[in-house]
Amino acid sequence: MLDRFRDEIDTIDEQVMQLLGRRFAVCREVADFKREQGIPMMQSARVEQVYERARERAVRYGVDPNLAAELYRRIVGAACDLEDRIIDGPDADRS
């Protein structure tokens, strides 16, 4: 019986990783766009919107909103690091 639950959790974990992979793929595209357009990496209003939306969705799905906020702080932080590396990368001056 416990194996069934573990299998379901493993399947969900796989889906979470797939979604994170998709999210970071889009973040790479965003960074490329920002670089091409000369848009600054940090968009504070957008970051706050993401955090607030995470808290709201957490409540909707029965997840601790503080946990959701912390997870999204880590995800957004990693996304910002990725964008920084792309925008300020070694070929940043190339057109």
C-alpha positions in Angstrom: 0.0 0.0 0.0 2.7 2.4 0.9 4.5 1.7 -2.4 1.4 3.0 -4.3 1.7 6.3 -2.5 5.4 6.5 -3.0 4.9 5.8 -6.7 2.4 8.6 -7.0 4.8 11.0 -5.2 7.6 10.0 -7.5 5.3 10.7 -10.5 4.4 14.1 -9.1 8.1 14.9 -8.4 8.9 14.1 -12.0 6.2 16.4 -13.2 7.5 19.2 -10.9 11.0 18.8 -12.3 9.6 18.9 -15.9 7.7 22.1 -15.1 10.8 23.7 -13.5 12.7 22.7 -16.6 10.1 24.4 -18.8 10.1 27.5 -16.5 13.9 27.9 -16.8 13.8 27.3 -20.6 11.3 30.3 -20.8 13.6 32.3 -18.4 16.5 31.7 -20.9 14.3 33.1 -23.7 13.3 36.1 -21.5 17.0 36.8 -20.8 17.9 36.6 -24.5 15.0 39.0 -25.3 16.0 41.4 -22.5 19.6 41.3 -23.7 18.6 42.0 -27.3 16.3 44.9 -26.3 18.6 46.4 -23.6 16.0 45.8 -20.9 17.4 45.5 -17.3 17.3 42.1 -15.8 15.6 43.0 -12.5 11.9 43.9 -12.8 10.9 44.4 -9.1 7.2 44.8 -9.7 7.1 41.5 -11.6 9.0 39.7 -8.9 6.5 40.9 -6.3 3.6 39.9 -8.5 5.1 36.4 -8.8 5.5 36.1 -5.0 1.9 37.3 -4.3 0.5 35.0 -6.9 2.4 32.1 -5.3 0.9 32.9 -1.9 -2.6 33.1 -3.3 -2.3 29.8 -5.2 -0.8 28.1 -2.1 -3.9 29.0 -0.1 -6.1 27.8 -2.9 -4.4 24.4 -3.0 -4.0 23.9 0.7 -0.2 24.6 0.8 1.4 26.8 3.5 1.8 30.2 1.9 5.1 30.8 3.7 6.5 27.6 2.1 5.3 28.7 -1.3 6.9 32.2 -0.8 10.2 30.6 0.2 10.1 28.2 -2.7 9.4 31.0 -5.1 12.2 33.1 -3.6 14.6 30.3 -4.4 13.2 29.8 -7.9 13.1 33.5 -8.8 16.6 33.9 -7.3 17.9 31.1 -9.5 16.1 32.6 -12.5 17.7 36.0 -11.8 21.1 34.3 -11.6 20.5 32.6 -14.9 19.3 35.9 -16.6 22.4 37.7 -15.2 24.7 35.0 -16.7 23.0 35.3 -20.1 22.6 39.1 -20.2 26.1 39.8 -18.9 27.7 36.8 -20.5 31.1 36.7 -22.3 29.5 37.6 -25.7 27.2 40.3 -24.2 28.7 43.0 -26.4 28.1 41.1 -29.7 25.2 42.2 -31.8 
